[in-house]
Amino acid sequence: MPPNWSALYERGRCKFIGVPWNDEELNAIYALKIPYEYVRLGHLTVVSYQEALNATDEVVKATGKRPIDVMKKADLQAEARELGLNFTDEATRLDLIQLIKQALIAKQEQAPALES
């Protein structure tokens, strides 16, 4: 039976659906204890992770929200509902990130048209 990549992805057990972690990424997650959301973004050292955390803190201070790429699934679901997006509980974290980013781009594209 093939692995359930969606379930593995949701649990942080693979990089992306159908893409396993490489040795360097596994080291970052298990030895360095870097959260898998940050490893998926390419932060494989403690220094890089700390810099990303500092940048995340700045975004939180400015907007009151964490960056979409590092939000937990429940927070992504709340954000998607706020934007009026339709999805089911089966939508993966990756799917929600993409839906939200698309909705935000569409919203930005509509804003200039509304100002005219």
N, C-alpha and C positions, 0 to 999 in steps of 0.2 A: 504494500500500500504506500503510495507516495506521501511525502510529508504535507501537512496542512500549512502552507507557507503563510497564509493570512493569520492563523493563530500564532505561528512562530514570530511573525512580524510584530503583532500586538504585544507579545511578551518580551520583546527585545532580544529574541533568540536568533535573529538574522538581520542583515543590513537592510535589505529590501525584499519584497516578495520575489522569491526565486534566486536571491543572492545571499550566500552565506557570508559570515564575517571572515576576514583574513586573520592571520596570526597577530599582526600588529594591532588590529582593532580589538581582538579578543584580549590581548594584553592590557590595552587601555581600559576595557570594561572590567575585567576580573582582577588584574594586579593593581592597576592604578585607581580603580573604583570610580572611573568617569562615567556618568550616566549615559546610557546608550543613545539618548536623543542628541547629545552633544557629539558622540563618536560618529553618528550618522552624518553630522555636519562637518566632519573632518578633524575634530579636536582630539588628537591622539596623545598629547602630553599634558602633564599637570599645568604647565605654564600656559599653554594654549587654552585649556579649559578655564583657568582662572581669568584670563583675559575675556573669554566669552561670557563668563559669569558677571564680570564687571560691566560689560556692554549690555547684558540683559538687565542688570540692576538700573542702568541709566535709562533704558527703554521703559522699565516699570515706573520709574520716577516721573518720566515725561508723559506717559500715556495711561498709567494705572493698570496696564495689562502686560503679561509676558509676551515675547515675540511668538508668533504663530508656530514657527518651526520647533519650539521647545515646549509648547503647551501640552498638557496631558490630554488624553482623549475626552474626558468629561468636560474640560474647559473648552476644547474645540467644538464639542457638541453644543455647548451653551452659546458660543460665538456664532456658530452656524445658524442656530435658531434665531438669534438676534438679527442676523442678516436676512432672515426669511427663507433660508434654504431648506429644500426637502431632502431627507435622507432617512435611512433606517439604522437601527442599532448594529446591523451587519457592516455598515460602512467602516472601513479601517481608519486608523489615525492618519495614514498617508492620504487616503481618499478625502478626508475632511480638510486636511491642509490644502490640497489642490482646489477643492470646492471653494473654500474661503478666499484663497488667493485670487481665483477667477472672479469671484463676486466683488472683491475689492477693486480689481482692475476695471471691471465693468462700471462700478460706481464712480471711479475716478474719470473714466471716459465720458460718462453722462454729465458730470459736474460742469464742464465747460459749456455744454449744450444748454444747460439750464440757466447759466449766467447770461447767455446771449439774448 
